Amino acid sequence: MQIMRQVAKAPLNPPVRVVDSVPRVRDSVENMPGATFGGIFGNVLHALWAHRQRSILTMLGIIIGIAAFISVVTLSQGATDRVLSPYNFLATIITVSPARGSVTTANPYMLTSGDVQALGKLSHVTGISPIIGSSSTVIYGKQGWSTSVQGVSSTYQIMQSTQMTIGEGRWWDEGEEQSQRAVAVIGSGTASSLFGTTDPINQTIRVDKQLYRVIGVLEATGGRGSADDVVYVPYTRVLNPTIPNQIQTIIAQVDSTDSLDSVSMEMQVLLEQRHHILPGTQGGFEITQAITELQQGQQSLSILSALMISIATFSLVVGGVGIMNMMLVSVTERTREIGLRSALGAQPIDITLQFLLEALMLSLIGGAFGVLFGLGLAFAITSLVGFPFLVSISSFALGFGVATAIGVGFGLYPAIRASRLDPIVALRSA
């Protein structure tokens, strides 16, 4: 009886410890079973703030990776626009020339001024011009300058407007072309070499023993060999029917890219009819769409851009590995917390969600700063090299999309690993 009384009076230590430990556990473990998403999100912010130095260092890798990625994408867009925009006029240009091997004095393969007029009357053709080129010494007073002289039409400058802009004066009109007026438009390089500081407008120059009045000067585009070093005159002024193959090329502009194929076929049929060439005859005329050259340039730049983006992607992988390492360390350090939550009834999905959200939050915060830093870096570089600064919504979407993918991709394994910890083993190891 006395022994039973002593047992009855003995303190029940285990139940007391369990009851007393519940409030402490609930204070330290915030993600209880059935917690709302907001509660889990609050736990995520608390965990990141508790290890803020490590979080900042981890985000630094994401910031640098996203910044490199965004800056490369923006720079590639600016470079593509800078290189190709002057040639956008090629998208609606059709070139007509005798086929290779067909350049003879035989009439069927000679382009004539009549061809220019006939092709210009086709539907959807908005401009047409032959190109009659030669080299000559242009003389003004006692000053001479060897340059290229090209006979073109009154619509030539409009077709080439992205490359040829009138800086002073004007281009000749159709009336002056038909009346064979001796007028000329010169490039800025030719103007500087011949006239120096003298105003070229209405001055008289000598070209191949013929006198021409300068009515326009083109804006500078880029040195000798370009439109800066050319003298343009009406083709009707230099065209000599007795000289065979004087017109080697005819360029035509159509109203839209949708009309290219139909107009090209109409040109082929018309030239075969005018020159009495049987359909399918070898030789004849080549009709090419200049848009193919533009597309080849775009393809080359796309390959270069893809290569640059691939290189920048490696920095993103490095940042993602940094997140994975941090989350694995975090799982190891928080083994006791994970064990307590599991013991109190937290489901594996709850633990997975919290650790996954921590990785995702690191990526998104780092991605936001990375996008801003990348755009600032791209703006500085484009301003320095003279490229256009082109920012599109896709750049922001791409930056945050990549950041999200990194957070989910590299945070998923640590999150799953944390959710699979056995509660008893976790508590014992803690």
C-alpha positions in Angstrom: 0.0 0.0 0.0 2.8 2.4 0.8 4.5 1.7 -2.5 1.2 2.4 -4.3 0.9 5.7 -2.4 4.4 6.7 -3.5 3.7 5.8 -7.1 0.5 7.8 -7.0 2.3 10.8 -5.6 5.1 10.6 -8.2 5.1 13.6 -10.7 3.9 12.8 -14.2 7.0 14.4 -15.9 6.4 13.4 -19.6 2.8 14.7 -19.8 3.8 17.9 -18.1 6.7 18.4 -20.5 4.6 17.7 -23.5 1.9 20.2 -22.4 4.4 22.8 -21.5 6.3 22.3 -24.8 3.3 22.9 -27.0 3.1 26.7 -26.7 6.9 26.9 -27.3 6.6 24.7 -30.3 3.7 26.7 -31.7 5.7 29.9 -31.1 8.7 28.6 -33.0 6.8 26.7 -35.7 4.4 29.0 -37.5 3.4 26.8 -40.3 0.8 24.6 -38.6 -1.4 22.1 -40.4 -4.1 23.8 -42.3 -2.3 27.1 -42.4 -3.4 29.5 -45.2 -1.2 30.5 -48.1 -0.8 33.9 -46.5 0.6 32.2 -43.4 3.1 30.2 -45.4 4.1 33.3 -47.3 4.7 35.1 -44.1 6.9 32.3 -42.9 8.9 32.5 -46.2 9.6 36.2 -45.7 10.5 35.6 -42.0 13.0 32.8 -43.0 14.6 35.0 -45.7 14.9 37.9 -43.4 16.4 35.7 -40.7 19.2 34.8 -43.1 19.3 38.0 -45.0 23.1 38.1 -45.6 23.0 34.7 -47.2 19.9 35.6 -49.1 21.5 38.7 -50.5 24.6 36.8 -51.6 22.4 34.2 -53.3 20.3 36.9 -55.1 23.5 38.5 -56.3 24.1 35.6 -58.6 20.5 35.9 -60.0 20.9 39.7 -60.4 24.1 39.3 -62.4 22.7 36.5 -64.5 19.4 38.2 -65.3 21.2 41.6 -66.0 23.6 39.9 -68.4 20.7 38.1 -70.1 18.5 41.2 -70.4 21.4 43.5 -71.6 22.4 41.0 -74.3 18.8 40.7 -75.5 18.4 44.4 -75.6 21.7 45.0 -77.3 21.0 42.4 -79.9 17.7 44.0 -80.7 19.3 47.4 -81.0 22.2 46.1 -83.2 19.7 44.3 -85.5 17.7 47.4 -85.9 20.8 49.6 -86.5 22.2 47.2 -89.2 19.0 46.3 -91.0 16.8 49.4 -90.7 18.6 51.3 -93.5 17.8 48.3 -95.8 14.2 47.9 -94.9 13.3 49.4 -98.3 14.6 46.2 -99.9 11.5 44.4 -98.6 9.5 45.7 -101.5 12.2 46.0 -104.1 12.4 43.8 -107.3 15.5 43.7 -109.4 15.5 42.9 -113.1 18.7 42.2 -115.0 19.9 40.0 -117.9 20.6 36.4 -116.8 24.2 35.4 -116.4 25.5 34.4 -119.7 22.8 36.4 -121.5 24.7 39.7 -121.6 25.3 40.1 -125.3 24.6 42.6 -128.0 21.7 40.5 -129.1 18.4 42.4 -128.8 16.4 39.7 -126.9 18.7 40.2 -123.8 19.0 43.9 -123.8 17.0 46.0 -121.4 15.7 49.2 -122.9 14.0 52.4 -121.8 10.8 50.9 -123.3 11.1 48.1 -120.7 11.4 50.7 -118.0 8.2 52.4 -119.1 6.2 49.1 -119.6 7.3 47.6 -116.3 6.4 50.9 -114.5 2.8 50.6 -115.7 2.2 47.3 -114.0 -0.3 47.2 -111.2 1.1 47.5 -107.7 4.4 49.0 -109.0 4.9 52.3 -107.1 8.3 53.3 -108.5 10.8 52.2 -111.1 14.3 53.2 -112.2 17.0 51.9 -114.5 20.6 52.3 -113.2 23.2 53.4 -115.7 26.5 53.6 -114.0 29.9 54.8 -115.0 33.1 56.3 -113.5 34.0 59.8 -114.5 36.0 62.9 -113.4 33.7 65.7 -112.3 35.1 69.2 -112.7 34.1 72.4 -111.0 36.3 75.4 -111.9 39.8 74.1 -111.6 38.9 71.4 -109.1 38.4 67.8 -110.3 37.1 64.8 -108.5 37.0 61.2 -109.7 33.7 59.6 -108.7 30.8 57.4 -109.8 28.1 58.9 -112.0 24.7 57.1 -112.1 21.7 57.8 -114.3 18.5 57.1 -112.5 14.9 58.1 -112.5 12.9 60.7 -110.6 11.5 58.1 -108.2 14.9 56.6 -107.3 15.5 58.7 -104.3 12.0 57.9 -102.9 12.7 54.2 -103.3 16.0 54.6 -101.5 14.7 57.1 -98.9 16.1 55.3 -95.9 19.6 55.5 -97.4 19.4 58.7 -99.4 18.0 61.8 -97.7 18.1 65.3 -99.3 20.2 67.5 -97.1 20.0 70.6 -99.2 18.0 71.5 -102.4 15.8 68.9 -104.0 15.6 65.9 -106.4 14.5 66.4 -110.0 10.9 65.7 -111.0 9.4 63.6 -113.8 9.0 66.7 -116.0 12.7 67.5 -115.8 13.5 63.8 -116.5 11.3 63.6 -119.6 12.7 66.9 -121.0 16.3 65.6 -120.3 17.2 68.6 -118.2 20.9 68.8 -117.3 20.5 68.7 -113.5 22.4 66.7 -110.9 22.2 65.7 -107.2 25.5 65.1 -105.6 26.7 63.3 -102.5 28.1 65.1 -99.5 31.6 63.8 -100.1 31.6 65.0 -103.7 30.2 68.3 -102.6 33.0 68.8 -100.0 35.7 67.7 -102.4 34.6 70.0 -105.3 33.2 73.0 -103.5 34.7 73.1 -100.1 32.9 75.8 -98.2 31.1 77.1 -101.3 27.3 76.4 -101.5 26.9 73.8 -104.3 23.3 74.6 -105.1 22.9 76.1 -108.6 26.6 75.7 -109.3 27.6 74.2 -112.7 29.7 71.1 -112.9 31.2 69.3 -115.9 30.6 65.5 -116.3 31.9 63.8 -119.5 32.1 67.1 -121.4 28.5 67.8 -120.4 27.4 70.7 -118.1 25.0 70.0 -115.2 23.4 72.3 -112.7 23.5 71.1 -109.1 20.0 71.2 -107.6 20.5 69.0 -104.5 23.0 67.6 -102.0 22.5 64.4 -100.1 23.1 64.1 -96.4 26.2 62.2 -95.3 25.7 58.5 -94.8 29.1 56.9 -94.4 32.2 57.7 -96.5 33.6 57.0 -99.9 32.0 54.3 -102.0 28.5 55.1 -100.6 25.9 57.6 -101.7 28.3 60.3 -100.3 30.6 59.9 -103.3 28.1 59.7 -106.2 26.7 62.1 -108.8 23.1 61.3 -109.7 21.7 62.6 -113.0 18.5 61.8 -115.0 18.9 58.6 -116.9 17.2 60.1 -119.9 20.2 62.5 -120.1 22.9 59.8 -120.3 21.0 57.0 -122.1 22.4 56.4 -125.5 20.4 53.9 -127.6 23.4 53.2 -129.8 25.4 51.8 -126.8 24.4 48.2 -126.2 23.7 46.9 -122.7 23.8 50.4 -121.2 20.9 49.5 -118.9 22.2 46.6 -116.8 19.7 46.8 -114.0 16.1 47.9 -113.4 14.8 48.2 -109.9 11.1 48.4 -109.1 9.2 49.0 -105.9 5.8 47.5 -105.2 3.2 48.6 -102.7 3.6 45.7 -100.3 5.4 42.4 -99.8 2.2 40.6 -100.6 2.5 41.8 -104.2 6.1 40.6 -104.7 5.3 37.2 -106.2 2.5 38.3 -108.5 4.4 41.3 -109.8 7.5 39.2 -110.4 5.5 36.8 -112.5 3.9 39.6 -114.5 7.3 41.1 -115.1 8.7 37.8 -116.4 5.7 37.3 -118.8 5.9 41.0 -120.0 9.6 40.8 -120.7 9.3 37.5 -122.6 6.5 39.1 -124.7 8.4 42.3 -125.4 11.7 40.5 -126.4 10.0 37.5 -128.1 11.5 35.0 -125.8 9.9 31.6 -125.6 8.8 30.6 -122.0 11.4 28.4 -120.4 14.2 29.4 -122.7 17.6 29.2 -121.0 19.0 32.6 -120.3 16.6 35.5 -120.6 16.2 37.8 -117.6 16.6 37.3 -113.9 13.9 38.7 -111.7 14.9 38.6 -108.0 13.3 39.9 -104.9 15.7 41.9 -102.8 13.9 40.8 -99.6 15.9 37.5 -99.8 19.1 39.5 -99.1 17.4 41.2 -96.2 16.3 37.8 -94.8 19.8 36.4 -95.1 21.1 39.4 -93.1 18.4 38.8 -90.5 19.3 35.2 -90.3 23.0 35.9 -89.8 22.2 38.4 -87.0 19.8 36.0 -85.4 22.5 33.3 -85.2 24.9 35.8 -83.6 22.2 37.0 -81.1 21.4 33.3 -80.2 25.1 32.7 -79.6 25.4 35.8 -77.3 22.2 34.8 -75.4 23.5 31.2 -75.0 26.7 32.6 -73.4 24.7 34.8 -71.1 22.5 31.9 -70.1 25.5 30.2 -68.4 25.5 33.0 -65.8 21.8 32.2 -65.1 22.7 28.5 -64.5 25.4 29.6 -62.0 22.8 31.7 -60.2 20.4 28.8 -60.1 23.1 26.5 -58.7 23.7 29.1 -56.0 20.0 29.0 -55.0 20.0 25.2 -54.9 23.1 25.2 -52.6 21.5 27.7 -50.3 18.3 25.8 -50.0 20.1 22.5 -49.4 22.1 24.2 -46.6 18.8 25.7 -45.3 17.2 22.3 -45.2 20.2 20.9 -43.2 20.1 23.8 -40.7 16.3 23.6 -40.2 16.1 19.9 -39.7 14.6 20.4 -36.2 12.0 22.8 -37.5 11.0 20.4 -40.2 10.8 17.5 -37.8 8.6 19.4 -35.3 6.2 20.5 -38.1 5.9 17.0 -39.4 5.3 15.7 -35.8 2.6 18.3 -35.3 0.8 17.1 -38.4 2.2 19.3 -41.2 1.8 17.6 -44.6 4.7 17.1 -47.0 3.0 19.5 -49.4 3.1 22.2 -46.8 6.8 21.8 -46.3 7.5 21.5 -50.0 5.5 24.7 -50.7 7.3 26.8 -48.1 10.8 25.8 -49.3 9.8 26.2 -53.0 8.3 29.6 -52.3 11.6 30.6 -50.6 13.5 29.7 -53.7 11.0 31.4 -55.9 11.0 34.6 -53.9 14.8 34.8 -54.1 14.6 34.4 -57.8 11.9 37.0 -58.3 13.5 39.6 -56.1 16.8 39.0 -57.8 15.1 39.0 -61.2 13.5 42.4 -60.6 16.8 44.0 -59.7 18.5 42.1 -62.5 16.0 43.4 -65.1 16.5 47.0 -63.9 20.3 46.7 -63.8 20.4 45.0 -67.2 18.3 47.7 -68.8 20.5 50.4 -67.3 23.6 48.6 -68.6 22.1 48.2 -72.0 21.1 51.9 -72.1 24.6 52.9 -71.3 26.2 50.7 -73.9 23.7 51.6 -76.7 24.3 55.3 -76.0 28.0 54.8 -76.2 28.0 52.9 -79.5 25.1 54.7 -81.1 22.7 51.8 -81.2 18.9 52.4 -80.7 17.7 51.5 -77.2 14.8 49.2 -77.9 12.8 48.0 -74.9 9.8 45.7 -75.4 7.4 44.1 -73.0 8.9 40.7 -74.0 12.2 41.8 -72.3 10.4 42.2 -69.0 8.4 39.0 -69.4 11.5 37.1 -70.5 13.4 38.3 -67.5 10.8 37.4 -64.9 10.0 34.2 -66.8 13.6 33.0 -66.6 13.8 34.0 -62.9 10.6 32.0 -62.1 12.0 29.0 -64.0 15.2 29.2 -62.1 13.4 29.4 -58.7 11.1 26.5 -59.5 13.7 24.4 -61.3 16.5 24.8 -58.8 14.4 25.0 -55.7 12.2 21.9 -56.3 14.8 19.3 -55.3 15.7 20.9 -51.9 11.9 21.4 -51.2 11.1 17.8 -52.0 14.1 16.6 -50.0 12.9 18.6 -47.0 9.3 17.2 -47.2 10.7 13.6 -47.2 12.5 13.9 -43.9 11.3 11.4 -41.4 10.0 13.4 -38.3 11.6 11.0 -35.7 15.0 11.0 -37.5 14.8 14.8 -38.0 14.1 15.3 -34.3 16.9 12.9 -33.2 19.5 14.5 -35.6 18.5 18.0 -34.3 
